[in-house]
Amino acid sequence: MNLAGKIALFVGGTLFGSAGFKLLGSKDARKVYTHVTAAALRCKDQVMHDVETVQENCADILADAKAINEARAAKEEAAFIEDGAQA
């Protein structure tokens, strides 16, 4: 590529970049960014709500599992004591 072609590419890129910055900084673009950010925040809030729900369910499951194990241990202990009394 000759020097004139390189200069033309440089000038074209500079103009395209300048136009891009103006486009990205326009009121319409800012409005789009604002709406996208608002949607992302709503999504984050929903995800956090879902995480809290899952954590609450896990806590309930854990409590139920502990209660089952405690009841089972008490039943086994009662059976052991009963077996000892019969011997």
PDB file of N, CA, C and O in Angstrom:
ATOM      1  N   MET A   1       0.858  -1.160   0.000  1.00  0.00           N
ATOM      2  CA  MET A   1       0.000   0.000   0.000  1.00  0.00           C
ATOM      3  C   MET A   1       0.907   1.227   0.000  1.00  0.00           C
ATOM      4  O   MET A   1       1.890   1.295   0.738  1.00  0.00           O
ATOM      5  N   ASN A   2       0.563   2.165  -0.821  1.00  0.00           N
ATOM      6  CA  ASN A   2       1.402   3.358  -0.908  1.00  0.00           C
ATOM      7  C   ASN A   2       1.050   4.359   0.192  1.00  0.00           C
ATOM      8  O   ASN A   2       0.084   4.172   0.932  1.00  0.00           O
ATOM      9  N   LEU A   3       1.825   5.395   0.286  1.00  0.00           N
ATOM     10  CA  LEU A   3       1.668   6.405   1.328  1.00  0.00           C
ATOM     11  C   LEU A   3       0.311   7.096   1.242  1.00  0.00           C
ATOM     12  O   LEU A   3      -0.315   7.362   2.268  1.00  0.00           O
ATOM     13  N   ALA A   4      -0.147   7.387   0.029  1.00  0.00           N
ATOM     14  CA  ALA A   4      -1.440   8.057  -0.139  1.00  0.00           C
ATOM     15  C   ALA A   4      -2.570   7.162   0.380  1.00  0.00           C
ATOM     16  O   ALA A   4      -3.518   7.658   0.990  1.00  0.00           O
ATOM     17  N   GLY A   5      -2.479   5.861   0.146  1.00  0.00           N
ATOM     18  CA  GLY A   5      -3.502   4.929   0.631  1.00  0.00           C
ATOM     19  C   GLY A   5      -3.506   4.860   2.143  1.00  0.00           C
ATOM     20  O   GLY A   5      -4.563   4.814   2.772  1.00  0.00           O
ATOM     21  N   LYS A   6      -2.313   4.852   2.723  1.00  0.00           N
ATOM     22  CA  LYS A   6      -2.219   4.816   4.179  1.00  0.00           C
ATOM     23  C   LYS A   6      -2.803   6.081   4.804  1.00  0.00           C
ATOM     24  O   LYS A   6      -3.500   6.030   5.817  1.00  0.00           O
ATOM     25  N   ILE A   7      -2.507   7.199   4.183  1.00  0.00           N
ATOM     26  CA  ILE A   7      -3.039   8.477   4.685  1.00  0.00           C
ATOM     27  C   ILE A   7      -4.557   8.493   4.556  1.00  0.00           C
ATOM     28  O   ILE A   7      -5.256   8.952   5.459  1.00  0.00           O
ATOM     29  N   ALA A   8      -5.062   7.996   3.442  1.00  0.00           N
ATOM     30  CA  ALA A   8      -6.520   7.962   3.229  1.00  0.00           C
ATOM     31  C   ALA A   8      -7.186   7.066   4.281  1.00  0.00           C
ATOM     32  O   ALA A   8      -8.240   7.412   4.814  1.00  0.00           O
ATOM     33  N   LEU A   9      -6.575   5.926   4.576  1.00  0.00           N
ATOM     34  CA  LEU A   9      -7.130   5.042   5.609  1.00  0.00           C
ATOM     35  C   LEU A   9      -7.099   5.708   6.975  1.00  0.00           C
ATOM     36  O   LEU A   9      -8.051   5.596   7.747  1.00  0.00           O
ATOM     37  N   PHE A  10      -6.007   6.399   7.275  1.00  0.00           N
ATOM     38  CA  PHE A  10      -5.892   7.082   8.550  1.00  0.00           C
ATOM     39  C   PHE A  10      -6.961   8.162   8.682  1.00  0.00           C
ATOM     40  O   PHE A  10      -7.628   8.247   9.713  1.00  0.00           O
ATOM     41  N   VAL A  11      -7.131   8.983   7.655  1.00  0.00           N
ATOM     42  CA  VAL A  11      -8.126  10.064   7.684  1.00  0.00           C
ATOM     43  C   VAL A  11      -9.532   9.471   7.780  1.00  0.00           C
ATOM     44  O   VAL A  11     -10.369   9.960   8.539  1.00  0.00           O
ATOM     45  N   GLY A  12      -9.784   8.408   7.002  1.00  0.00           N
ATOM     46  CA  GLY A  12     -11.102   7.763   7.055  1.00  0.00           C
ATOM     47  C   GLY A  12     -11.388   7.195   8.437  1.00  0.00           C
ATOM     48  O   GLY A  12     -12.491   7.347   8.962  1.00  0.00           O
ATOM     49  N   GLY A  13     -10.398   6.544   9.020  1.00  0.00           N
ATOM     50  CA  GLY A  13     -10.568   5.991  10.361  1.00  0.00           C
ATOM     51  C   GLY A  13     -10.801   7.070  11.395  1.00  0.00           C
ATOM     52  O   GLY A  13     -11.621   6.908  12.298  1.00  0.00           O
ATOM     53  N   THR A  14     -10.084   8.164  11.264  1.00  0.00           N
ATOM     54  CA  THR A  14     -10.246   9.275  12.201  1.00  0.00           C
ATOM     55  C   THR A  14     -11.646   9.865  12.096  1.00  0.00           C
ATOM     56  O   THR A  14     -12.289  10.130  13.111  1.00  0.00           O
ATOM     57  N   LEU A  15     -12.117  10.071  10.868  1.00  0.00           N
ATOM     58  CA  LEU A  15     -13.464  10.612  10.678  1.00  0.00           C
ATOM     59  C   LEU A  15     -14.525   9.643  11.194  1.00  0.00           C
ATOM     60  O   LEU A  15     -15.488  10.046  11.846  1.00  0.00           O
ATOM     61  N   PHE A  16     -14.332   8.369  10.894  1.00  0.00           N
ATOM     62  CA  PHE A  16     -15.278   7.355  11.360  1.00  0.00           C
ATOM     63  C   PHE A  16     -15.283   7.293  12.893  1.00  0.00           C
ATOM     64  O   PHE A  16     -16.344   7.183  13.507  1.00  0.00           O
ATOM     65  N   GLY A  17     -14.120   7.363  13.495  1.00  0.00           N
ATOM     66  CA  GLY A  17     -14.015   7.356  14.956  1.00  0.00           C
ATOM     67  C   GLY A  17     -14.667   8.578  15.571  1.00  0.00           C
ATOM     68  O   GLY A  17     -15.367   8.472  16.578  1.00  0.00           O
ATOM     69  N   SER A  18     -14.440   9.745  14.966  1.00  0.00           N
ATOM     70  CA  SER A  18     -15.054  10.976  15.474  1.00  0.00           C
ATOM     71  C   SER A  18     -16.572  10.897  15.387  1.00  0.00           C
ATOM     72  O   SER A  18     -17.277  11.288  16.317  1.00  0.00           O
ATOM     73  N   ALA A  19     -17.067  10.391  14.267  1.00  0.00           N
ATOM     74  CA  ALA A  19     -18.515  10.245  14.099  1.00  0.00           C
ATOM     75  C   ALA A  19     -19.049   9.229  15.110  1.00  0.00           C
ATOM     76  O   ALA A  19     -20.137   9.409  15.657  1.00  0.00           O
ATOM     77  N   GLY A  20     -18.291   8.171  15.354  1.00  0.00           N
ATOM     78  CA  GLY A  20     -18.709   7.158  16.325  1.00  0.00           C
ATOM     79  C   GLY A  20     -18.808   7.727  17.724  1.00  0.00           C
ATOM     80  O   GLY A  20     -19.756   7.428  18.450  1.00  0.00           O
ATOM     81  N   PHE A  21     -17.827   8.554  18.118  1.00  0.00           N
ATOM     82  CA  PHE A  21     -17.878   9.176  19.444  1.00  0.00           C
ATOM     83  C   PHE A  21     -19.087  10.084  19.568  1.00  0.00           C
ATOM     84  O   PHE A  21     -19.744  10.113  20.609  1.00  0.00           O
ATOM     85  N   LYS A  22     -19.382  10.822  18.512  1.00  0.00           N
ATOM     86  CA  LYS A  22     -20.560  11.698  18.557  1.00  0.00           C
ATOM     87  C   LYS A  22     -21.836  10.873  18.645  1.00  0.00           C
ATOM     88  O   LYS A  22     -22.767  11.229  19.367  1.00  0.00           O
ATOM     89  N   LEU A  23     -21.873   9.773  17.907  1.00  0.00           N
ATOM     90  CA  LEU A  23     -23.047   8.910  17.934  1.00  0.00           C
ATOM     91  C   LEU A  23     -23.216   8.279  19.318  1.00  0.00           C
ATOM     92  O   LEU A  23     -24.322   8.234  19.857  1.00  0.00           O
ATOM     93  N   LEU A  24     -22.117   7.797  19.880  1.00  0.00           N
ATOM     94  CA  LEU A  24     -22.189   7.168  21.197  1.00  0.00           C
ATOM     95  C   LEU A  24     -22.522   8.161  22.299  1.00  0.00           C
ATOM     96  O   LEU A  24     -23.066   7.774  23.333  1.00  0.00           O
ATOM     97  N   GLY A  25     -22.208   9.421  22.098  1.00  0.00           N
ATOM     98  CA  GLY A  25     -22.466  10.452  23.096  1.00  0.00           C
ATOM     99  C   GLY A  25     -23.767  11.199  22.867  1.00  0.00           C
ATOM    100  O   GLY A  25     -24.056  12.150  23.594  1.00  0.00           O
ATOM    101  N   SER A  26     -24.559  10.804  21.886  1.00  0.00           N
ATOM    102  CA  SER A  26     -25.798  11.523  21.584  1.00  0.00           C
ATOM    103  C   SER A  26     -26.868  11.252  22.635  1.00  0.00           C
ATOM    104  O   SER A  26     -26.764  10.312  23.423  1.00  0.00           O
ATOM    105  N   LYS A  27     -27.903  12.099  22.629  1.00  0.00           N
ATOM    106  CA  LYS A  27     -29.006  11.937  23.581  1.00  0.00           C
ATOM    107  C   LYS A  27     -29.711  10.603  23.382  1.00  0.00           C
ATOM    108  O   LYS A  27     -30.093   9.947  24.351  1.00  0.00           O
ATOM    109  N   ASP A  28     -29.884  10.200  22.123  1.00  0.00           N
ATOM    110  CA  ASP A  28     -30.560   8.934  21.847  1.00  0.00           C
ATOM    111  C   ASP A  28     -29.754   7.753  22.387  1.00  0.00           C
ATOM    112  O   ASP A  28     -30.312   6.819  22.961  1.00  0.00           O
ATOM    113  N   ALA A  29     -28.461   7.806  22.198  1.00  0.00           N
ATOM    114  CA  ALA A  29     -27.608   6.729  22.696  1.00  0.00           C
ATOM    115  C   ALA A  29     -27.641   6.703  24.219  1.00  0.00           C
ATOM    116  O   ALA A  29     -27.691   5.636  24.830  1.00  0.00           O
ATOM    117  N   ARG A  30     -27.613   7.867  24.816  1.00  0.00           N
ATOM    118  CA  ARG A  30     -27.670   7.945  26.282  1.00  0.00           C
ATOM    119  C   ARG A  30     -28.981   7.359  26.805  1.00  0.00           C
ATOM    120  O   ARG A  30     -29.005   6.693  27.840  1.00  0.00           O
ATOM    121  N   LYS A  31     -30.056   7.611  26.085  1.00  0.00           N
ATOM    122  CA  LYS A  31     -31.360   7.073  26.457  1.00  0.00           C
ATOM    123  C   LYS A  31     -31.334   5.539  26.398  1.00  0.00           C
ATOM    124  O   LYS A  31     -31.863   4.867  27.283  1.00  0.00           O
ATOM    125  N   VAL A  32     -30.716   5.000  25.352  1.00  0.00           N
ATOM    126  CA  VAL A  32     -30.597   3.543  25.215  1.00  0.00           C
ATOM    127  C   VAL A  32     -29.758   2.985  26.363  1.00  0.00           C
ATOM    128  O   VAL A  32     -30.137   1.985  26.972  1.00  0.00           O
ATOM    129  N   TYR A  33     -28.631   3.614  26.662  1.00  0.00           N
ATOM    130  CA  TYR A  33     -27.774   3.150  27.757  1.00  0.00           C
ATOM    131  C   TYR A  33     -28.546   3.145  29.076  1.00  0.00           C
ATOM    132  O   TYR A  33     -28.418   2.216  29.874  1.00  0.00           O
ATOM    133  N   THR A  34     -29.344   4.181  29.298  1.00  0.00           N
ATOM    134  CA  THR A  34     -30.116   4.293  30.523  1.00  0.00           C
ATOM    135  C   THR A  34     -31.131   3.155  30.627  1.00  0.00           C
ATOM    136  O   THR A  34     -31.278   2.544  31.686  1.00  0.00           O
ATOM    137  N   HIS A  35     -31.831   2.875  29.527  1.00  0.00           N
ATOM    138  CA  HIS A  35     -32.821   1.794  29.531  1.00  0.00           C
ATOM    139  C   HIS A  35     -32.160   0.424  29.721  1.00  0.00           C
ATOM    140  O   HIS A  35     -32.688  -0.430  30.433  1.00  0.00           O
ATOM    141  N   VAL A  36     -31.030   0.223  29.095  1.00  0.00           N
ATOM    142  CA  VAL A  36     -30.314  -1.050  29.244  1.00  0.00           C
ATOM    143  C   VAL A  36     -29.831  -1.211  30.685  1.00  0.00           C
ATOM    144  O   VAL A  36     -29.925  -2.298  31.253  1.00  0.00           O
ATOM    145  N   THR A  37     -29.322  -0.148  31.266  1.00  0.00           N
ATOM    146  CA  THR A  37     -28.858  -0.199  32.652  1.00  0.00           C
ATOM    147  C   THR A  37     -30.024  -0.465  33.600  1.00  0.00           C
ATOM    148  O   THR A  37     -29.895  -1.245  34.544  1.00  0.00           O
ATOM    149  N   ALA A  38     -31.150   0.176  33.350  1.00  0.00           N
ATOM    150  CA  ALA A  38     -32.336  -0.050  34.186  1.00  0.00           C
ATOM    151  C   ALA A  38     -32.790  -1.507  34.081  1.00  0.00           C
ATOM    152  O   ALA A  38     -33.153  -2.113  35.089  1.00  0.00           O
ATOM    153  N   ALA A  39     -32.773  -2.067  32.884  1.00  0.00           N
ATOM    154  CA  ALA A  39     -33.151  -3.471  32.704  1.00  0.00           C
ATOM    155  C   ALA A  39     -32.178  -4.394  33.427  1.00  0.00           C
ATOM    156  O   ALA A  39     -32.590  -5.388  34.026  1.00  0.00           O
ATOM    157  N   ALA A  40     -30.898  -4.072  33.376  1.00  0.00           N
ATOM    158  CA  ALA A  40     -29.894  -4.888  34.071  1.00  0.00           C
ATOM    159  C   ALA A  40     -30.110  -4.834  35.583  1.00  0.00           C
ATOM    160  O   ALA A  40     -29.954  -5.849  36.262  1.00  0.00           O
ATOM    161  N   LEU A  41     -30.463  -3.682  36.111  1.00  0.00           N
ATOM    162  CA  LEU A  41     -30.728  -3.559  37.542  1.00  0.00           C
ATOM    163  C   LEU A  41     -31.966  -4.351  37.949  1.00  0.00           C
ATOM    164  O   LEU A  41     -31.988  -4.980  39.007  1.00  0.00           O
ATOM    165  N   ARG A  42     -33.008  -4.317  37.097  1.00  0.00           N
ATOM    166  CA  ARG A  42     -34.202  -5.118  37.386  1.00  0.00           C
ATOM    167  C   ARG A  42     -33.858  -6.600  37.377  1.00  0.00           C
ATOM    168  O   ARG A  42     -34.339  -7.360  38.218  1.00  0.00           O
ATOM    169  N   CYS A  43     -33.035  -7.004  36.438  1.00  0.00           N
ATOM    170  CA  CYS A  43     -32.608  -8.398  36.345  1.00  0.00           C
ATOM    171  C   CYS A  43     -31.835  -8.785  37.594  1.00  0.00           C
ATOM    172  O   CYS A  43     -32.059  -9.859  38.153  1.00  0.00           O
ATOM    173  N   LYS A  44     -30.931  -7.928  38.036  1.00  0.00           N
ATOM    174  CA  LYS A  44     -30.143  -8.189  39.242  1.00  0.00           C
ATOM    175  C   LYS A  44     -31.059  -8.351  40.449  1.00  0.00           C
ATOM    176  O   LYS A  44     -30.863  -9.252  41.265  1.00  0.00           O
ATOM    177  N   ASP A  45     -32.061  -7.476  40.564  1.00  0.00           N
ATOM    178  CA  ASP A  45     -32.991  -7.565  41.687  1.00  0.00           C
ATOM    179  C   ASP A  45     -33.751  -8.888  41.664  1.00  0.00           C
ATOM    180  O   ASP A  45     -33.947  -9.507  42.710  1.00  0.00           O
ATOM    181  N   GLN A  46     -34.174  -9.324  40.492  1.00  0.00           N
ATOM    182  CA  GLN A  46     -34.907 -10.589  40.386  1.00  0.00           C
ATOM    183  C   GLN A  46     -34.004 -11.772  40.745  1.00  0.00           C
ATOM    184  O   GLN A  46     -34.428 -12.700  41.434  1.00  0.00           O
ATOM    185  N   VAL A  47     -32.773 -11.728  40.278  1.00  0.00           N
ATOM    186  CA  VAL A  47     -31.830 -12.806  40.597  1.00  0.00           C
ATOM    187  C   VAL A  47     -31.584 -12.857  42.105  1.00  0.00           C
ATOM    188  O   VAL A  47     -31.554 -13.942  42.686  1.00  0.00           O
ATOM    189  N   MET A  48     -31.410 -11.716  42.735  1.00  0.00           N
ATOM    190  CA  MET A  48     -31.181 -11.691  44.176  1.00  0.00           C
ATOM    191  C   MET A  48     -32.405 -12.227  44.929  1.00  0.00           C
ATOM    192  O   MET A  48     -32.260 -12.933  45.927  1.00  0.00           O
ATOM    193  N   HIS A  49     -33.595 -11.896  44.456  1.00  0.00           N
ATOM    194  CA  HIS A  49     -34.816 -12.423  45.069  1.00  0.00           C
ATOM    195  C   HIS A  49     -34.855 -13.942  44.939  1.00  0.00           C
ATOM    196  O   HIS A  49     -35.183 -14.640  45.898  1.00  0.00           O
ATOM    197  N   ASP A  50     -34.524 -14.453  43.765  1.00  0.00           N
ATOM    198  CA  ASP A  50     -34.510 -15.904  43.546  1.00  0.00           C
ATOM    199  C   ASP A  50     -33.467 -16.587  44.429  1.00  0.00           C
ATOM    200  O   ASP A  50     -33.716 -17.668  44.962  1.00  0.00           O
ATOM    201  N   VAL A  51     -32.309 -15.964  44.583  1.00  0.00           N
ATOM    202  CA  VAL A  51     -31.256 -16.527  45.438  1.00  0.00           C
ATOM    203  C   VAL A  51     -31.739 -16.592  46.890  1.00  0.00           C
ATOM    204  O   VAL A  51     -31.513 -17.590  47.574  1.00  0.00           O
ATOM    205  N   GLU A  52     -32.396 -15.541  47.356  1.00  0.00           N
ATOM    206  CA  GLU A  52     -32.915 -15.536  48.725  1.00  0.00           C
ATOM    207  C   GLU A  52     -33.945 -16.647  48.916  1.00  0.00           C
ATOM    208  O   GLU A  52     -33.959 -17.312  49.952  1.00  0.00           O
ATOM    209  N   THR A  53     -34.809 -16.849  47.914  1.00  0.00           N
ATOM    210  CA  THR A  53     -35.818 -17.908  47.990  1.00  0.00           C
ATOM    211  C   THR A  53     -35.157 -19.279  48.082  1.00  0.00           C
ATOM    212  O   THR A  53     -35.564 -20.118  48.885  1.00  0.00           O
ATOM    213  N   VAL A  54     -34.141 -19.502  47.260  1.00  0.00           N
ATOM    214  CA  VAL A  54     -33.427 -20.782  47.292  1.00  0.00           C
ATOM    215  C   VAL A  54     -32.747 -20.976  48.644  1.00  0.00           C
ATOM    216  O   VAL A  54     -32.781 -22.074  49.201  1.00  0.00           O
ATOM    217  N   GLN A  55     -32.132 -19.925  49.176  1.00  0.00           N
ATOM    218  CA  GLN A  55     -31.470 -20.028  50.481  1.00  0.00           C
ATOM    219  C   GLN A  55     -32.478 -20.363  51.577  1.00  0.00           C
ATOM    220  O   GLN A  55     -32.200 -21.186  52.450  1.00  0.00           O
ATOM    221  N   GLU A  56     -33.644 -19.728  51.531  1.00  0.00           N
ATOM    222  CA  GLU A  56     -34.672 -20.024  52.527  1.00  0.00           C
ATOM    223  C   GLU A  56     -35.127 -21.478  52.414  1.00  0.00           C
ATOM    224  O   GLU A  56     -35.300 -22.159  53.426  1.00  0.00           O
ATOM    225  N   ASN A  57     -35.321 -21.949  51.190  1.00  0.00           N
ATOM    226  CA  ASN A  57     -35.730 -23.342  50.987  1.00  0.00           C
ATOM    227  C   ASN A  57     -34.659 -24.302  51.492  1.00  0.00           C
ATOM    228  O   ASN A  57     -34.972 -25.322  52.106  1.00  0.00           O
ATOM    229  N   CYS A  58     -33.404 -23.977  51.233  1.00  0.00           N
ATOM    230  CA  CYS A  58     -32.307 -24.830  51.715  1.00  0.00           C
ATOM    231  C   CYS A  58     -32.275 -24.868  53.239  1.00  0.00           C
ATOM    232  O   CYS A  58     -32.036 -25.921  53.829  1.00  0.00           O
ATOM    233  N   ALA A  59     -32.511 -23.738  53.869  1.00  0.00           N
ATOM    234  CA  ALA A  59     -32.534 -23.694  55.331  1.00  0.00           C
ATOM    235  C   ALA A  59     -33.676 -24.555  55.866  1.00  0.00           C
ATOM    236  O   ALA A  59     -33.510 -25.266  56.857  1.00  0.00           O
ATOM    237  N   ASP A  60     -34.835 -24.490  55.210  1.00  0.00           N
ATOM    238  CA  ASP A  60     -35.968 -25.326  55.627  1.00  0.00           C
ATOM    239  C   ASP A  60     -35.649 -26.806  55.457  1.00  0.00           C
ATOM    240  O   ASP A  60     -35.958 -27.614  56.333  1.00  0.00           O
ATOM    241  N   ILE A  61     -35.044 -27.158  54.353  1.00  0.00           N
ATOM    242  CA  ILE A  61     -34.677 -28.551  54.088  1.00  0.00           C
ATOM    243  C   ILE A  61     -33.682 -29.041  55.130  1.00  0.00           C
ATOM    244  O   ILE A  61     -33.806 -30.151  55.648  1.00  0.00           O
ATOM    245  N   LEU A  62     -32.697 -28.208  55.433  1.00  0.00           N
ATOM    246  CA  LEU A  62     -31.695 -28.577  56.438  1.00  0.00           C
ATOM    247  C   LEU A  62     -32.343 -28.785  57.807  1.00  0.00           C
ATOM    248  O   LEU A  62     -32.023 -29.745  58.507  1.00  0.00           O
ATOM    249  N   ALA A  63     -33.247 -27.894  58.183  1.00  0.00           N
ATOM    250  CA  ALA A  63     -33.932 -28.032  59.478  1.00  0.00           C
ATOM    251  C   ALA A  63     -34.761 -29.318  59.506  1.00  0.00           C
ATOM    252  O   ALA A  63     -34.755 -30.036  60.506  1.00  0.00           O
ATOM    253  N   ASP A  64     -35.473 -29.613  58.416  1.00  0.00           N
ATOM    254  CA  ASP A  64     -36.262 -30.844  58.355  1.00  0.00           C
ATOM    255  C   ASP A  64     -35.367 -32.078  58.435  1.00  0.00           C
ATOM    256  O   ASP A  64     -35.704 -33.047  59.114  1.00  0.00           O
ATOM    257  N   ALA A  65     -34.237 -32.044  57.747  1.00  0.00           N
ATOM    258  CA  ALA A  65     -33.309 -33.180  57.778  1.00  0.00           C
ATOM    259  C   ALA A  65     -32.752 -33.398  59.180  1.00  0.00           C
ATOM    260  O   ALA A  65     -32.630 -34.538  59.630  1.00  0.00           O
ATOM    261  N   LYS A  66     -32.415 -32.316  59.867  1.00  0.00           N
ATOM    262  CA  LYS A  66     -31.921 -32.443  61.240  1.00  0.00           C
ATOM    263  C   LYS A  66     -32.998 -33.026  62.150  1.00  0.00           C
ATOM    264  O   LYS A  66     -32.704 -33.864  63.002  1.00  0.00           O
ATOM    265  N   ALA A  67     -34.245 -32.587  61.975  1.00  0.00           N
ATOM    266  CA  ALA A  67     -35.347 -33.105  62.786  1.00  0.00           C
ATOM    267  C   ALA A  67     -35.541 -34.598  62.523  1.00  0.00           C
ATOM    268  O   ALA A  67     -35.776 -35.361  63.461  1.00  0.00           O
ATOM    269  N   ILE A  68     -35.448 -35.021  61.272  1.00  0.00           N
ATOM    270  CA  ILE A  68     -35.571 -36.437  60.934  1.00  0.00           C
ATOM    271  C   ILE A  68     -34.468 -37.237  61.598  1.00  0.00           C
ATOM    272  O   ILE A  68     -34.727 -38.293  62.175  1.00  0.00           O
ATOM    273  N   ASN A  69     -33.242 -36.745  61.523  1.00  0.00           N
ATOM    274  CA  ASN A  69     -32.116 -37.452  62.145  1.00  0.00           C
ATOM    275  C   ASN A  69     -32.243 -37.511  63.665  1.00  0.00           C
ATOM    276  O   ASN A  69     -31.929 -38.534  64.272  1.00  0.00           O
ATOM    277  N   GLU A  70     -32.698 -36.428  64.280  1.00  0.00           N
ATOM    278  CA  GLU A  70     -32.888 -36.425  65.729  1.00  0.00           C
ATOM    279  C   GLU A  70     -33.974 -37.423  66.135  1.00  0.00           C
ATOM    280  O   GLU A  70     -33.812 -38.150  67.115  1.00  0.00           O
ATOM    281  N   ALA A  71     -35.073 -37.461  65.392  1.00  0.00           N
ATOM    282  CA  ALA A  71     -36.155 -38.408  65.690  1.00  0.00           C
ATOM    283  C   ALA A  71     -35.664 -39.842  65.507  1.00  0.00           C
ATOM    284  O   ALA A  71     -35.985 -40.725  66.302  1.00  0.00           O
ATOM    285  N   ARG A  72     -34.892 -40.059  64.465  1.00  0.00           N
ATOM    286  CA  ARG A  72     -34.357 -41.404  64.215  1.00  0.00           C
ATOM    287  C   ARG A  72     -33.392 -41.828  65.329  1.00  0.00           C
ATOM    288  O   ARG A  72     -33.428 -42.967  65.793  1.00  0.00           O
ATOM    289  N   ALA A  73     -32.537 -40.904  65.746  1.00  0.00           N
ATOM    290  CA  ALA A  73     -31.589 -41.208  66.824  1.00  0.00           C
ATOM    291  C   ALA A  73     -32.330 -41.505  68.118  1.00  0.00           C
ATOM    292  O   ALA A  73     -31.952 -42.423  68.846  1.00  0.00           O
ATOM    293  N   ALA A  74     -33.377 -40.746  68.417  1.00  0.00           N
ATOM    294  CA  ALA A  74     -34.160 -40.980  69.635  1.00  0.00           C
ATOM    295  C   ALA A  74     -34.845 -42.343  69.560  1.00  0.00           C
ATOM    296  O   ALA A  74     -34.902 -43.063  70.557  1.00  0.00           O
ATOM    297  N   LYS A  75     -35.359 -42.698  68.399  1.00  0.00           N
ATOM    298  CA  LYS A  75     -36.016 -43.994  68.226  1.00  0.00           C
ATOM    299  C   LYS A  75     -35.014 -45.136  68.391  1.00  0.00           C
ATOM    300  O   LYS A  75     -35.309 -46.148  69.027  1.00  0.00           O
ATOM    301  N   GLU A  76     -33.822 -44.960  67.808  1.00  0.00           N
ATOM    302  CA  GLU A  76     -32.789 -45.999  67.949  1.00  0.00           C
ATOM    303  C   GLU A  76     -32.336 -46.130  69.403  1.00  0.00           C
ATOM    304  O   GLU A  76     -32.095 -47.237  69.884  1.00  0.00           O
ATOM    305  N   GLU A  77     -32.220 -45.004  70.097  1.00  0.00           N
ATOM    306  CA  GLU A  77     -31.814 -45.033  71.505  1.00  0.00           C
ATOM    307  C   GLU A  77     -32.877 -45.726  72.353  1.00  0.00           C
ATOM    308  O   GLU A  77     -32.554 -46.506  73.249  1.00  0.00           O
ATOM    309  N   ALA A  78     -34.155 -45.434  72.064  1.00  0.00           N
ATOM    310  CA  ALA A  78     -35.243 -46.081  72.800  1.00  0.00           C
ATOM    311  C   ALA A  78     -35.241 -47.582  72.545  1.00  0.00           C
ATOM    312  O   ALA A  78     -35.479 -48.362  73.466  1.00  0.00           O
ATOM    313  N   ALA A  79     -34.976 -47.996  71.316  1.00  0.00           N
ATOM    314  CA  ALA A  79     -34.920 -49.414  70.978  1.00  0.00           C
ATOM    315  C   ALA A  79     -33.739 -50.071  71.681  1.00  0.00           C
ATOM    316  O   ALA A  79     -33.850 -51.206  72.145  1.00  0.00           O
ATOM    317  N   PHE A  80     -32.613 -49.373  71.765  1.00  0.00           N
ATOM    318  CA  PHE A  80     -31.434 -49.915  72.442  1.00  0.00           C
ATOM    319  C   PHE A  80     -31.709 -50.096  73.927  1.00  0.00           C
ATOM    320  O   PHE A  80     -31.345 -51.116  74.512  1.00  0.00           O
ATOM    321  N   ILE A  81     -32.342 -49.122  74.525  1.00  0.00           N
ATOM    322  CA  ILE A  81     -32.667 -49.203  75.950  1.00  0.00           C
ATOM    323  C   ILE A  81     -33.654 -50.345  76.185  1.00  0.00           C
ATOM    324  O   ILE A  81     -33.516 -51.095  77.151  1.00  0.00           O
ATOM    325  N   GLU A  82     -34.644 -50.478  75.311  1.00  0.00           N
ATOM    326  CA  GLU A  82     -35.632 -51.551  75.433  1.00  0.00           C
ATOM    327  C   GLU A  82     -34.968 -52.912  75.293  1.00  0.00           C
ATOM    328  O   GLU A  82     -35.289 -53.841  76.034  1.00  0.00           O
ATOM    329  N   ASP A  83     -34.029 -53.036  74.330  1.00  0.00           N
ATOM    330  CA  ASP A  83     -33.300 -54.306  74.159  1.00  0.00           C
ATOM    331  C   ASP A  83     -32.467 -54.623  75.397  1.00  0.00           C
ATOM    332  O   ASP A  83     -32.356 -55.783  75.791  1.00  0.00           O
ATOM    333  N   GLY A  84     -31.891 -53.609  76.001  1.00  0.00           N
ATOM    334  CA  GLY A  84     -31.072 -53.801  77.206  1.00  0.00           C
ATOM    335  C   GLY A  84     -31.939 -54.213  78.382  1.00  0.00           C
ATOM    336  O   GLY A  84     -31.507 -55.017  79.208  1.00  0.00           O
ATOM    337  N   ALA A  85     -33.140 -53.690  78.476  1.00  0.00           N
ATOM    338  CA  ALA A  85     -34.027 -54.024  79.575  1.00  0.00           C
ATOM    339  C   ALA A  85     -34.519 -55.454  79.458  1.00  0.00           C
ATOM    340  O   ALA A  85     -34.769 -56.104  80.473  1.00  0.00           O
ATOM    341  N   GLN A  86     -34.660 -55.952  78.246  1.00  0.00           N
ATOM    342  CA  GLN A  86     -35.147 -57.316  78.024  1.00  0.00           C
ATOM    343  C   GLN A  86     -34.071 -58.364  78.294  1.00  0.00           C
ATOM    344  O   GLN A  86     -34.390 -59.524  78.554  1.00  0.00           O
ATOM    345  N   ALA A  87     -32.841 -57.981  78.237  1.00  0.00           N
ATOM    346  CA  ALA A  87     -31.744 -58.945  78.399  1.00  0.00           C
ATOM    347  C   ALA A  87     -31.464 -59.312  79.806  1.00  0.00           C
ATOM    348  O   ALA A  87     -30.566 -60.112  80.069  1.00  0.00           O
TER     349      ALA A  87
END
